[in-house]
Amino acid sequence: MNDCKVYFTDTTIAPLIQFVYFYTDMEEQRKWEALRAEIEGNLPSTPSTMTIIGRVKAGVNVRNVNLNTLFQQYNGGGHPKAASCTAKLEDESEAKEVLQGLVDEVIDSSLEQQLTVGDFMQSPVLSAKPTMTEKQVEDLFIRYDVRALPVVDDDNQVIGLVSYKEVAAAKMRLINKQEKRIRQMEKMAGKLCSA
């Protein structure tokens, strides 16, 4: 018969004792968590309320978003761009579903119905002809409050674009040329008078 003896030293037993304590603590923690889950699972859900406040960001053109109509399903209301409601929840876990439903409805009923360019474009198209003077084009800019116009030929085919900035720059060049001509004439007149 073989006798086997095991000797423990302080360096081998200390980590073993720490592991036993760690394992025991973890088992206790698992038991408490299981007990708490069991108690919470058996508790009746408590009805609660969630207040929802909605506001369309200033400066954003979302014409079809109507928060007043959206929040009426929860007996709320207000202004089309700022409204609130109080949703009654059977359980707090319903909050995520309610909010997601509201976001989905805003996207489906409002954001996808935004205006297209065709809804607000001007027809017939305001345009300039290549034979127009800068004064005539400037008058169109001022009268119709636009900053650029397509330039079209006799067949109404677009051949270019003229902007308010370009017309203003051309006007300044013309004024500068006229002033230069006047200075040259004054200089020549001064030479003739002194001779």
WOPELIN-V870150 format. One record per backbone hydrogen bond with DSSP energy under -0.5 kcal/mol. CO is the residue of the C=O (numbers start at 1). NH is the residue of the N-H. E is the energy in kcal/mol with one decimal. If there is no record, write none. Layout:
CO_NH_E / CO_NH_E
//
This chain:
1_3_-0.6 / 2_4_-0.5 / 3_5_-0.5 / 9_12_-0.7 / 9_13_-2.1 / 10_14_-1.7 / 12_16_-0.7 / 13_17_-2.4 / 14_18_-2.2 / 15_19_-2.2 / 16_20_-2.0 / 17_21_-2.3 / 18_22_-2.5 / 19_23_-2.9 / 20_24_-2.4 / 21_25_-2.6 / 22_26_-2.4 / 23_27_-2.3 / 24_28_-2.2 / 25_29_-2.5 / 26_30_-2.4 / 27_31_-2.1 / 28_32_-2.4 / 29_33_-2.4 / 30_34_-2.4 / 31_35_-2.3 / 32_36_-2.7 / 33_37_-2.4 / 34_38_-2.0 / 35_39_-2.5 / 36_40_-3.0 / 37_41_-2.2 / 38_42_-1.3 / 39_43_-0.9 / 45_47_-0.6 / 48_89_-3.6 / 50_52_-0.5 / 50_87_-3.0 / 52_85_-2.2 / 54_83_-1.8 / 57_60_-1.8 / 59_61_-0.5 / 60_62_-1.3 / 62_65_-1.5 / 66_70_-2.1 / 67_71_-2.6 / 68_72_-0.7 / 69_72_-0.8 / 70_73_-0.7 / 71_74_-1.6 / 71_76_-2.1 / 72_75_-2.0 / 74_86_-0.8 / 77_84_-2.2 / 79_82_-0.6 / 80_67_-3.1 / 81_56_-3.0 / 82_79_-2.9 / 83_54_-3.2 / 84_77_-2.3 / 85_52_-3.1 / 85_87_-0.5 / 87_50_-2.4 / 87_89_-0.5 / 89_48_-2.5 / 91_94_-2.1 / 92_95_-1.6 / 93_97_-0.5 / 94_98_-2.3 / 95_99_-2.6 / 96_100_-2.5 / 97_101_-2.3 / 98_102_-2.1 / 99_103_-2.4 / 100_104_-2.6 / 101_105_-2.2 / 102_106_-2.3 / 103_107_-2.3 / 104_108_-2.9 / 105_109_-2.9 / 106_110_-1.9 / 106_111_-1.9 / 107_112_-1.5 / 110_113_-1.2 / 111_114_-1.0 / 116_119_-1.4 / 116_120_-0.7 / 117_120_-1.1 / 117_121_-1.3 / 126_150_-0.6 / 128_152_-2.6 / 129_132_-1.6 / 133_137_-2.1 / 134_138_-2.4 / 135_139_-2.1 / 136_140_-1.6 / 137_141_-2.3 / 138_142_-2.3 / 139_143_-3.0 / 140_144_-2.5 / 141_145_-0.7 / 141_146_-1.3 / 147_164_-2.8 / 149_162_-2.8 / 150_128_-2.7 / 150_152_-0.5 / 151_159_-3.4 / 151_160_-1.3 / 152_130_-0.6 / 153_156_-1.8 / 157_153_-1.9 / 160_151_-2.8 / 162_149_-2.7 / 163_167_-2.0 / 164_168_-2.5 / 165_169_-2.3 / 166_170_-2.3 / 167_171_-2.4 / 168_172_-2.1 / 169_173_-2.1 / 170_174_-2.2 / 171_175_-2.4 / 172_176_-2.6 / 173_177_-2.3 / 174_178_-2.3 / 175_179_-2.5 / 176_180_-2.2 / 177_181_-2.3 / 178_182_-2.3 / 179_183_-2.4 / 180_184_-2.2 / 181_185_-2.3 / 182_186_-2.5 / 183_187_-2.2 / 184_188_-2.3 / 185_189_-2.6 / 186_190_-2.1 / 187_191_-1.7 / 188_192_-2.2 / 189_193_-2.1 / 190_194_-1.5 / 191_195_-0.9
//
